Amino acid sequence: MLISFIRGVKGKKDRTTLLSQRLLESLRAYYKQSRPKVWLFEGQTGGQYTVESIRSVFRASKEKAGVKAPATPHTLRHSFATHLLEQGTDLRYIQVLLGHRSSKTTEIYTHITTHALDKIVSPLDNL
């Protein structure tokens, strides 16, 4: 996994996040084909995508994939954090990746699942 730096996101904060090798290869192919001028993903007439355009693309992708569960683009962020937690990533690292100042905010994002609970070992079992 590579670390990517994203500038000026929500609240005009800069963020650091993971970028998988697989996604990087796809982005390189996309970039070579599309040759965006300013934004990595530009609308049909150039320029930055609007929030509503992103929602529309997300809804269409969800429909195409046959996903019936209610979801928004923000759901992807929550899912990312939840998957990291289920893989055993420390909550503090997830906090940094999500750009949260408080660990309490991160705890709200990441719900505990039975998948994670069944991996917990009682300290008494180590005696």
N, C-alpha and C positions, 0 to 999 in steps of 0.2 A: 504494500500500500504506500502510496505517495501522499505527501501533505500538500494541500493546495491552499492558497491564500485568496480569499474573496473580499473585495473592498466594497464598502458603503452599503451594506445590507440593512435590514430593519434597524431603525434608530441611527442610521448612518454609522454603524459600527463595522469594523473589519472583523472577519472571522477566519479561523483555520479549520479545515475539515479534511476528511479522508477522500482520496480519489483512487479508485481501484484501477489496476493495470488494464483490465478489460474495458472499463469506461474510457480511460485515456486513449486506448487504441481506436475506439468508436468515435471519440471526439476529434481525433486527428484526421480520420477518414472524412468525417462531416466537414471539417474545416477546409480540407483540400478541395472538396466538391463545392461547398457553398461560398467560400471566400468572404466571410462577413467583414464589414468595413470597420465598425465601431464596437458593436455588441456581439458576443459569441452567438447568441440567437437573436436574429433580427426578423421583424415582420416582413410581409411580402413587398412593401414599399421601402424597406430599410427602417432603421430606427428601433427603439426599445419596444419590446412587447408590453402591452398594457396588462394590468392585473386581470381584467376580464378576459383578455385573449388567453392568458395562461390557464385560467379556470376552464375556458372552452376547450382548449387542447387537452387538458386533464380529463374532462368529462368524456370527450370523444375516445381517448385512449382507454379509459375505464370501461366504456361501453364495448369497444373493440375486443378487449381482453375478457369480457363477460363477467366483470366484477359487479356484483349486485349490492354489496355492502355500501352504506353511505360513507363517502370519503371526500376530502378536499386536498389540494396540493399540500396543505399543512399536515395532513395525515401522514404523508411520506416522512416528514421530519420526526413525528412521533414514532412511527414504525422503525425508523433508523435507530433511534435511541433505545427502543424496546429490544430490537434484535441485538444491539451491542450488549445490553444488560444481560440478555439470555445467554450470550456467548461468554459471559463472565467478565466483561470489561468493567473495571472499577468505576463507580459512580462519579468520582472526581474527574476522570478522563472524559467521560460523557459530558459532564458539566462544561469542560473546556471546549470540547468539540461543538457544543450547542451555543457557546458564547454566553452562558448564564453567569451572573455575578454571584448568585446565591445557590447553594446546593438544594435549598427548599424548592426552588423553581424547577430544577432538574428532577427532583423526586415526584413532582406533580406530573411531569411529562412521561415518566417511566412507571407504568403500572406493574406490579408484581404478578407473575403468572405462575401457574402450578408447575410449568416447565422448570422455572428457576427454583421453586420451593423444594422440589424433590431431590435437588442436588445438595441441599444443606445437611451437614452432618452435625449431630449434637456433640459439643465439646466433651461430654461424659463418655462418648464412645472412644475417645482417644486416651482414656486413662488406663 
